[in-house]
């Protein structure tokens, strides 16, 4: 994986984490938690995707920096 792809994954992961946190704290997630006990699927998947993208981006950057 080259450096530009790793940076794109890192940036996308951070954005997904940011929007996932906002969606998790939204009123629709509050209503969903009240009735079902869990947040909306959208917020959960955004958080999971954000964590995966961030970890993959950091791992790619770490691997590229180790090769040079």
Phi and psi in degrees as a GROMACS rama.xvg file:
@    title "Ramachandran Plot"
@    xaxis  label "Phi"
@    yaxis  label "Psi"
@TYPE xy
-88.215  172.996  UNK-2
-64.9985  -37.6994  UNK-3
-68.251  -37.45  UNK-4
-66.8523  -40.6432  UNK-5
-64.014  -41.8183  UNK-6
-64.9232  -38.8589  UNK-7
-65.3696  -42.236  UNK-8
-63.1395  -41.2535  UNK-9
-63.9011  -45.8696  UNK-10
-65.037  -43.2527  UNK-11
-64.675  -38.6852  UNK-12
-64.6575  -41.7727  UNK-13
-65.5787  -40.7395  UNK-14
-63.472  -43.4522  UNK-15
-63.1963  -39.4146  UNK-16
-61.536  -44.3149  UNK-17
-60.2914  -50.4011  UNK-18
-70.4853  -30.5227  UNK-19
-65.6166  -39.5161  UNK-20
-66.4083  -40.9169  UNK-21
-63.2979  -43.5137  UNK-22
-67.2493  -33.6381  UNK-23
-66.9995  -32.7486  UNK-24
-92.0266  7.97281  UNK-25
-76.2294  166.698  UNK-26
-68.4586  -31.9616  UNK-27
-67.6226  -35.1986  UNK-28
-69.79  -34.6498  UNK-29
-63.3876  -42.7014  UNK-30
-66.9509  -41.0848  UNK-31
-63.1025  -42.3433  UNK-32
-64.3691  -34.5529  UNK-33
-64.8123  -44.049  UNK-34
-87.9967  -36.237  UNK-35
-109.943  -17.2539  UNK-36
88.7405  -1.53061  UNK-37
-136.968  159.54  UNK-38
-73.1106  175.657  UNK-39
-67.8922  152.734  UNK-40
-63.0282  -34.7153  UNK-41
-59.3023  -46.7141  UNK-42
-67.8795  -38.1671  UNK-43
-65.3913  -45.1455  UNK-44
-68.1217  -32.9517  UNK-45
-67.1717  -39.7837  UNK-46
-66.1093  -43.656  UNK-47
-63.5219  -45.8972  UNK-48
-63.0076  -37.5535  UNK-49
-65.3481  -42.396  UNK-50
-64.716  -45.5402  UNK-51
-62.9613  -44.8202  UNK-52
-63.7367  -40.6452  UNK-53
-66.0858  -44.8422  UNK-54
-64.8317  -43.3219  UNK-55
-65.1353  -40.1497  UNK-56
-64.794  -44.2687  UNK-57
-65.5478  -40.3942  UNK-58
-63.1519  -41.0447  UNK-59
-65.0904  -41.3749  UNK-60
-66.532  -38.2379  UNK-61
-65.9254  -40.5231  UNK-62
-67.4439  -40.5429  UNK-63
-65.3745  -41.2812  UNK-64
-69.8189  -28.6462  UNK-65
-72.5643  -29.1956  UNK-66
-73.9623  -26.2199  UNK-67
